[in-house]
Amino acid sequence: MQLAELLPLVKDLPHTDKLLLLNFIVSELLQESGIVPLEEPGKASSTNSYNSFEAAAVLAQALSEEKAVKHG
């Protein structure tokens, strides 16, 4: 199934099903990237944890810069 065919079906889903789908997609992406949520003890390597914290720091910086641009 092509993405163009899937999008109308996703739009018709109830809100809770969209959230479940989003959670599923995020879980799949995390699994494929090798990033493990920190709440799963013993499964996260130090490299993955570092990458997660680095990504969070980059996101926080971007949000802070966006806020400064919008609010002066």
N, C-alpha and C positions, 0 to 999 in steps of 0.2 A: 504494500500500500504506500502510495506517495504521500508526502507531508501535506500537499495541497488537498488531498482527499481526507486526511485525518483532521485537519484544523476545524472544519465545520462540525465534525462529530464532537470534538473537545469543547467547542463553544456551547453545544447543547447539553453538556453534562451539568448536573447540579453542583453547587459550590463545594460540597464536601467531597464529591468524587474528583473534582479538579485538584483539591488539596492532596488527596490520596495519590493521584497521578503525579503531581509535582514531587511528592515525597519519594515515590518510586523512581522517578527520573534522577533525582539528586542522589539517591542511594546507588543507582547504577553507575552514575558518573564518578562518584567517590570510589566505588569498588574498582572501576577500570583504571582510575588514576593512581590507585594504591594509597590514597589518603584514608585513614581510619579515624572515625570520631574519637575524641579523647575520653568519652565516657565508657569506652570498651577497653578496660584495663588489660595489659599484657599483649595487646595486638598492635599497638602503635609503636613504630620505630622512632628513634630520635630524629632521623632525617624527615620523616613524614610530619612529625610534630613541629619541627622547625619550619618546614614548608607551609604548614597551616598557619603558624603564627606570623610568618613573613607575609603571607597573602592577606591576613587580617590587618597587619600594619599598613600595607599598601592601600587596602580598601579604606581604612580609617583616615589615612592622609588624603585620599581622593575626596572623600566625603567632607572633610574639613576644608579643603580648598574650594569645593563647590559651594559650601555654606558661606565662605568668606566672599566669594564672587557675587552670590545672590543677595547677601545682607550687608555688604560693604565692609 
